Amino acid sequence: MQITPQDRPVLDRIAADGGLIVQRAVDWSHVNSGSRNLAGLEAQRGLLADAFCVLPAAPAEVPLASSVEIAVDGREREQRHPAAIAVMVRPQAPVQVVLTGHYDTVYGAESPFQRVTTRPDGAMNGPGIADMKGGISVMLAALQAFEGHADAKNVGYRVLLSPDEEIGSIASGPVLAEFGALGHVGMTYEPAMSDGSLAGARKGSGNFHIVVHGKAAHAGRDFSSGRNAITAAARIAGALDGLNGRRDGVTVNVAKIDGGSPLNMVPDIAIVRFNVRFPDEAAGKWLEHALDDCIKVGNGEGLTANLHGRFTRPAKPFNKAQSQLFEGVKAVGALLGQTIKWVPSGGVCEGNNLFAAGLPNVDTLGVRGGDIHSENEFAWPESFVERAQLSALLLMKLADGTLDARGLRAAMQEA
């Protein structure tokens, strides 16, 4: 494997555009696009649609269905989602690549974390600068430069930019599955680790809510006739927490209990909200039965507990196809002087969804950074060019056949 004379102009263009690639991400990060901020998401979507017009096919809207959430009163509430953005280029080419990213962040409209600043060590600190507005800018830079390559005609690609990854891709999940079924290789732009390491195997994940209904009563005059939903929820929370350590790799995080009442009233509503992680399909099946047992400790005379939610992402084990793909990425990185390593991760992302659709993929092709999902989120500015060149060279090696895209897809069936 080598960098050819045809490859070099593509890499040089990315290097020349380095300042633009960084500034574009900074500008996008100044638009609050928290997963629940519909106005901010629409604003961000408009900016992305304009930016991706530089590619050979015009961006298109992909409408997403509304999802159901459990409100603090235990009732179901409809949650609307903005459209996803799709770009489809050369769908008849012999090699098909699926590139995904998300334009939502974890920072709501009311968050004080709204601007990008530069730390004394040179790192950029800002909302979404790593996760993943920086990654989307890297993706676009790589695709735009790749279009100038002589073998670009051999690769077609589908881009999907979604508004709901940070809340589990609840609405965009079906579209991710559809796109994943149509590709040979997937490329997703979650941030790499600060040292450039990629995420290898990933756990699966699920988000759940247990709604407990009791019976309200006066806490002094009629206490005995009440049925306390909060104490029932506490028993359930304890049972859920007790699952930790019972099966290797399984974790249950009880994150919040909503509900309650005035102090002189027996509370009749409570909602236990929790997340689960599991390393493989068998562990997921075990969790399903274990959750049923946990719910039962909240039931009783005048008390009912009902489970809402689901597993949102399956596990992504490091199988034969993934191993072959990562070795290819490592070799491409070496051509650029980048040392590529990978580590298992308890985190989840769109790469889990693509893997479930049978698509081998590398899902941390974004910028080098860290402390994501906190006000310390940061990205290294020099990594924007590094990672855009890595993606572009991967595309070029898929285009000239050095990396066997069809063989990688076929290896998924051998796992």
Buried (B, 14 or more C-beta within 10 A) or exposed (E): EEBBEBBEEBBEBBEEBBEEBBBBBBBBBBBBBBBBBBEBBEBBBEBBBEBBEEBEBEBEEBEBEEBEBBEEEBEEEEBEBBBBBBBBBBEEBBBBBBBBBBBBBBBBEEBEBBEBEEEEEEBBBBBBBBBBBBBBBBBBBBBBBBBEBBBBEBBBBBBBBBBBBBBBBBBBBEBBBBBBEBBBBBBBBBBBBBEBBBBBBBBBBBBBBBBBBBBBBEBEEEEEEBBBBBBBBBBBBEBBBEBEEEBEBBBBEBEEBBBBBEEEBBBBBBBBBBBBBBBBEEBBEBBEEBBEEBBEBBBEEBBBBBBBBEBBBBBBBBBBBBBBBBEBBBBBBEBBEBEBBBEBBBBBBBBBBBBBBBBBBBBBBBBBBBBBEEEEBBBBBBBBBBBBBBBBBBBBBBBBEBBBBEEBBEBBEEE
